Amino acid sequence: MPEKKRYRYKVIKWIGAVLLILFIILAGIAWYLNYKSKPAISEQIKSLIYKSTDRLYTISFTNITTNILTGHAVLRNVKITPDTNRYHQLIALKRAPNNLYEVSLKKLVIKNFHPFTVYREHKLQIDEVLFDKPDVSMMNKQFDFNENRPPRPIQSPYTFISKLLKEFSIQTILFKDASFKYINKNLPKAEIFSIKDLNITLTDLLIDSTSAQDPKRLYLLKDVLINLNDYTYPTPDKMYDIKLSQLDFRASTGKLRIKKFALVPLYDEMKFGSVAGYAKDRFNIQMSDILLNGIDLPLYIKKQELRAKEMAIANGFVSVFNNRNLPKREKENRIGRFPHQLLQKLEAPILVEKIILKEININYSVFDDQSKQKGRISFDHTSGTITNATNIEKVKAVQPIMESKLSTYLMGQGKLDVDFKFDLQAKNGAFSYAGVLHSTNARTLNQITRPLGLVQINRGYVDKLDFNFSANDSTSKGKVNFSYYDLSVALMRNDPEKGHLVKRGFLSFLANALIINSENPDRNGKFISADVVYSRPANTSFFNLIWRSLFIGIKHSVGLTEEKQNEVREHIAKFKAIKASRKERKQKRIERRRQRAQEEREEKR
């Protein structure tokens, strides 16, 4: 037994020794091949980049580590730079691309480049190329000669590599945690936009004799995937943060998903205007579950023109607040700032054929300088569609109208259907709006009529409110038909001593007795329809124009016309005169009594 154990031990020892020797031999061969292949691989990589890009780009790196047996390589301190002289030559030849790139990174990893396939079949097939934390700069300059070219190279890179290789392919190209800078050279002054932590995946890059003509490929690629987990960007005025959460895009389907988008103010409602220095609108916006379909990625890459078939937004809110207790901005002019006018001012060309909104809450509130109260109006559970949202001249020439059809609930109760039609070509911001507010309790309007109109609705019921207006930068003209019954109101005033609004009892009595129509139509069937002409102050907003136009129509319908208000003023003046006369007569009677009493006391003496 001891001899058998010794024999087994010797066998194991010899096997181990043989394996060790084989490992040393293989390691030596691998070291020798790697050492000898480094210059060749370096030259092959440089030549491949240079030739396949029509001599436009060169690659440099300080060190390359290779493993021939595993087919791995690592390049360090990599830079891919364009040759500006060659770029200008290509412009003259009308072969230059619209985008010029520059890439730098600490490490580029090539995995499984199958060296024996290169040797036997002259095919360089790479499983994965990883750009780890690269800095990518893209300069865009649009050329007319690229206008209608398909998303493929002008000249196939295969013509430049065919003497070296029959095929060059990369299964996956990863740009991990990339810092991306976009330089727009199409403006008088170049604009720069930067973003960090971007992940880009390019799949199935193929250069062979047929790939450049494959209509299913996008610049020789099968697909492009873009991912951005979280992104925060401060606005230039330092008043907001723009936040994106979980952005995913796939070029093959043209679908872009954004989990959440937000415009977050950096100050609370009352402090925001104080920091701005005047009564500035404060926006707070959040949209969730955003989906864009049918995005044309080649068009965006070539011209930075965003076109999409459809956009869907669900579950979000838009909140606007203004503190009128602050001074207005001197000579502030909001002309040209309606929604469709702001769309036209965007530098980037855009077309979204259809936008679908679902469950969006819209809130507009104002702190009034007279009432010292906050007024609020809300449109809850807003859903609907917006069509032809564009600023592209060719599209507007065919279809100049952007239409928005929305259904919402005023103050969360009364259903409101409204239709906006915006003229995208009108120089004066022309648009129209029409809608119907269905039956609701009128008291729900107190949240805005009390602080902003100093009118409290004690009771009342709305049967129907329909309106139809045409408007532009300066004027809103239209008609309001307001059907209601059992209306009673109270006029309010601000009491500084009490710190809140109080009723003006006598004026409220006169208003209900002499001015307010308690129902429309009245008991005789007479219906009051209001024709409205509202001149818009240049420093007021889009929403203010709509609200004021409707409020004028509502006031007219309930009887608050200028004539009736003058009539009440006359009654008030007469009442004050009578009251003053009574007070004077009363004072005289008191004085006579005092004198008689004085005389009687003197007689007794």
PyMOL commands that set and color helices and strands:
alter all, ss='L'
color gray80, all
select helices_A, chain A and resi 2-52+84-92+115-121+144-146+158-161+211-213+269-276+297-303+339-344+393-398+442-453+505-515+542-558+562-604
alter helices_A, ss='H'
color red, helices_A
select strands_A, chain A and resi 57-60+63-67+72-82+99-111+123-132+135-140+167-184+191-207+223-234+240-250+255-265+282-293+306-323+350-367+374-390+401-410+414-423+431-441+455-471+475-495+500-503+529-535
alter strands_A, ss='S'
color yellow, strands_A
deselect
rebuild
show_as cartoon
